[in-house]
Amino acid sequence: MELTTLARDAWRITRSQPTLWILHALLLVAGLPAMIVSAVFGALGALREIDPALLPDAARAVLVSPSPGLVPVIWLGGLALVVIFTAVTQVLLAAIYRAAARAMQPGAGSSVRESLALGRARFTRIVALSLTLGAVLSVLSLLPILLVTLGAPVAMATAVRPILTPINVIGSVAFLLLVLALSLDDVRGREAPGRAWAVFRRGWVGFVLVMAVTLVWSLAIGLLAVPGILVVTVAWLWPDGGLVAPVASGAVALVCGVPLLVAILGGAAYTNILQTLVYRHAADS
């Protein structure tokens, strides 16, 4: 597999296809609800693992449930939102994969509407996969937090995490390959696992490269965000700061927000395009 050529082609497509940038902007918007719900659940789980005596009154008040039966309802509602919006993001990813595959030939491309026209059968298969395997992976990723929230010992959640981590990683890779197979190949749902496994065996080096690029780019974005986060944190913690905190937050958002947004969208676009090219190359070889 000519990884250098694929990386160069992915960069060319990233720079020359505005449709893919628009689709990734839609992907970011569609993924926000699931990310927010997951972040809230994670924060609540982290607070429950801390000694209540060390928490401020406001944090303790948040952890007090007005009704024992309300917690499961909130969790079920949150999980439903995560699963539904995960399905929406997978449909958008399928459109991104297909648009990237069309752009492999220089000068070729497609509009947003053409990219989103997946066809009823492909759309149904991707949604069904998201509502089954995707839902299971969502539950497994949040299971330690759910256990703590429902009153299980912290030691149980701690013991479960190292068991679930490899399962979630392998499941996420399998889910990605299945979505790629359903998006780029005319295969039925029961044929997708065999097709995905065959492609992975031939192109696993390329997929490892994609994961490495994703990791490095995520770390770079995190490092770029650190100065802004420090400035905002200090501004809000500064005693008698008055208008300093909101002014500093606004300034940081203006100065750092747009470059970070472009970096996030650009990195996501490049890695998704690269893994599309890796899949297509491995499938055709």
Secondary structure by P-SEA (a helix, b strand, c coil): caaaaaaaaaaaaaaccaaaaaaaaaaaaaaaaaaaaaaaaaaaaaaaacccccccaaaaaaacccccaaaaaaaaaaaaaaaaaaaaaaaaaaaaaaaaaaaccccccccccccccccaaaaaaaaaaaaaaaaaaaaaaaaaaaaaaacccaaaaaaacccaaaaaaaaaaaaaaaaaaaacccccccaaaaaaaaaaaacaaaaaaaaaaaaaaaaaaaaaaaaaaaaaaaaaacccccaaaaaaaaaaaaacaaaaaaaaaaaaaaaaaaaaaaaaaaaac
